[in-house]
């Protein structure tokens, strides 16, 4: 599945006055990039500051500003407010960022695409193993 348009949540605009891009502000949190993701992209990456160049084979980063259309947007950001976790049965479970004001009914299509993309991503053993080690801040377990 293509991730080209993944991460555009139409209902986000309805909440901007409440959240003011909280997902793009960093104090004690960060984004993670799966192994090879940063290197693979040819898009502008000047807005991303790497804070750990080898986070279990991937990277840890913060954004210096919200992404523009011509910028590289990591899959972590495209997936937000969700992030995958490997559950006890080695399947995709879901974490949800606590900063996001969107309700589950606002995220039905996004969640469906999120699951499709990440279920495909974990076919890569390196990404599967990386996900098992990733630790995030500011998320709660959904399932």
C-alpha positions in Angstrom: 0.0 0.0 0.0 1.3 3.5 -0.9 1.8 5.9 2.0 1.8 8.9 -0.3 -1.5 10.4 1.1 -1.4 8.5 4.4 -1.4 10.8 7.4 -3.8 13.5 6.1 -6.6 13.5 8.6 -9.4 15.7 7.3 -10.9 16.2 10.7 -7.6 17.6 12.1 -8.6 21.0 10.8 -11.7 21.0 13.0 -9.4 20.7 16.1 -6.6 23.1 15.3 -7.8 25.8 17.6 -7.7 23.3 20.4 -4.4 21.6 19.7 -2.4 24.1 17.7 -0.2 21.3 16.3 0.6 19.7 19.6 1.8 16.6 17.7 4.6 18.7 16.2 5.9 20.2 19.5 8.6 18.5 21.4 9.6 18.9 25.0 10.1 15.5 26.6 9.1 13.5 23.5 10.5 12.6 20.1 9.6 10.8 16.9 11.2 7.6 15.7 12.3 6.6 12.2 12.4 2.9 11.3 15.7 1.5 10.0 16.6 3.0 6.6 13.6 5.4 6.5 15.6 8.6 6.8 18.3 7.6 4.4 15.8 6.4 1.8 14.0 9.7 1.4 15.2 12.3 -1.1 12.8 15.0 0.2 13.9 18.0 2.2 14.9 17.0 5.8 16.1 20.3 7.1 13.2 20.5 9.6 14.3 17.2 11.3 17.0 17.1 14.0 18.4 13.7 14.7 18.9 13.2 18.4 19.9 9.5 18.3 21.5 8.3 15.1 21.3 4.6 16.0 18.1 3.9 17.9 17.9 0.1 17.7 18.9 0.5 14.0 16.6 3.4 13.3 16.7 7.0 14.5 15.2 9.3 17.2 14.5 12.8 16.1 12.6 16.0 16.8 11.0 18.4 14.3 12.1 22.0 14.3 8.8 23.1 12.6 5.7 21.4 11.2 6.2 19.7 7.8 5.5 21.4 4.6 4.2 19.6 1.5 7.8 19.3 0.0 9.2 18.0 3.2 10.0 14.4 4.3 7.3 13.3 6.7 8.3 10.2 8.7 5.9 7.3 9.0 5.7 7.9 12.8 4.2 11.4 12.0 2.0 10.0 9.2 0.7 7.4 11.6 0.0 9.8 14.5 -2.0 9.7 16.7 -1.3 6.0 16.5 1.9 4.0 16.7 2.2 0.3 16.3 3.3 -2.1 19.0 4.0 -5.8 18.7 1.6 -7.5 21.0 2.0 -10.9 22.8 0.9 -12.7 19.7 3.4 -10.9 17.5 0.7 -8.9 15.8 0.2 -5.2 15.5 -1.3 -3.6 18.5 -2.1 0.1 18.8 -0.8 2.9 20.9 -2.5 6.3 20.8 -0.8 9.6 21.5 -2.4 11.3 24.5 -1.8 14.9 23.1 -4.2 14.4 20.2 -7.7 15.7 20.8 -9.3 13.6 18.0 -11.9 11.1 19.0 -11.9 7.6 17.7 -14.9 8.3 15.4 -12.7 11.0 13.7 -10.0 8.4 13.0 -11.9 5.5 11.5 -10.3 5.8 8.0 -6.9 6.7 9.3 -6.9 3.7 11.7 -7.8 1.4 8.8 -4.9 2.7 6.6 -2.6 2.7 9.6 -3.2 -1.0 10.2 -2.9 -1.9 6.5 0.4 -0.1 6.2 2.0 -1.3 9.4 0.9 -4.9 8.9 2.7 -4.7 5.6 5.7 -3.0 7.2 6.3 -5.7 9.8 6.8 -8.3 7.0 10.3 -6.8 7.0 12.0 -8.7 9.9 14.3 -5.7 10.6 11.3 -3.4 11.1 9.5 -6.1 13.1 12.4 -6.5 15.5 12.9 -2.7 15.7 9.3 -2.2 16.7 9.7 -4.7 19.6 12.4 -2.4 21.0 10.9 1.0 20.5 9.9 2.9 23.6 7.7 6.0 23.3 6.6 8.8 25.6 3.0 10.1 25.9 1.1 7.1 24.5 -1.5 4.8 25.9 -2.3 1.3 24.9 -5.5 1.0 22.8 -5.4 -2.8 22.5 
